[in-house]
């Protein structure tokens, strides 16, 4: 019995480590993310293949499967149409990418199984998120002071945005926003035997560290999303609601200090405010052809005519960059023609999966929200007393929030992060028997 127990403990450690390596993989780059995904999938299949393939398929699983079937069917169709006509590409790029995208389906079923069957304990993952987020922040601080980070990466461009360990990729703010939130739950969830006074000092301290890292990163949308996430947690978690004013004061002091003492932060903040104001004015006046409109609005507007080319089934994943150049009414003298993607998840999904694919995605997102957010806060269910699910719920809400600029939905980092959150959410929900046992 002791040998069997030791084997189970060893297996559990393997999966805990693989999941805990995820935040580190996002720092190391797409190659390491893919290695981590493949290791997690192969390890799960090797060790639990009989149990894994005997899992019950619920309604949500069917939606996930339908989503991938849709991509697999219409990816090759788009390439066949491209070969028959004049539309690039002509090398079956979309087909290849569609099949490679299948790894996220295996990731979902593997990770959901591991969480549901309690083969993974999330404590190590939370700690890893904390350590990696703190590391990114302090690397940004070091780069801000010395002009280069600890790996020798120098400040890119005019210094308004700092990349930290990400080199020439200005995504440090997005990383902090996505992974730092878990840090606020480590003591309440896993070390609640410590005194409340420790928590009272720990939470404000790490909030200041993360918020400062976000400000110096210059990534304005992640900074707003971080604040929005914290605000949602305060609103819906009544245990922490009494500290809301306390955090508002800390936030105000921190931001005000940087705004008045750092000219680059001030200029960046003012520029962001002016861009938002200009976008609001253009939208109200419906002046979408305004040549002086901000770059993001031009990117958003370029999606519509691209979508019209393949309204119902889309142009295939990562196809926007090709089909955008084929749209009608492109102004030859315009300083902006096309980008790699329209910088919004929903607009990109519309152009690349069409109306039918978008409906599948919306059903998928709605089901996650219903099974997690609504059952946790508005319906009677066992989730009422499950607080480990809280950061995953609000990070999911913020990730799919429609009114924000984003990277490409189908890139390795974004898709991995989204399916990581969804898989753990559904696994935690199933663990608490909160899903209808209906086919």
Secondary structure as UniProt FT lines:
FT   HELIX           2..28
FT   HELIX           30..52
FT   TURN            53..54
FT   HELIX           59..84
FT   HELIX           93..100
FT   TURN            101..102
FT   HELIX           103..116
FT   TURN            117..118
FT   HELIX           123..146
FT   TURN            150..151
FT   TURN            157..158
FT   HELIX           164..166
FT   TURN            167..168
FT   HELIX           172..179
FT   HELIX           180..185
FT   HELIX           186..190
FT   TURN            192..193
FT   HELIX           196..217
FT   HELIX           220..236
FT   TURN            238..240
FT   HELIX           241..243
FT   HELIX           244..261
FT   HELIX           263..285
FT   TURN            288..289
FT   TURN            291..292
FT   HELIX           295..309
FT   TURN            310..313
FT   TURN            317..318
FT   HELIX           320..323
FT   HELIX           324..326
FT   TURN            332..333
FT   HELIX           345..369
FT   HELIX           370..374
FT   HELIX           375..377
FT   HELIX           382..385
FT   TURN            388..389
FT   HELIX           390..399
FT   TURN            409..410
FT   HELIX           412..431
FT   TURN            432..433
//
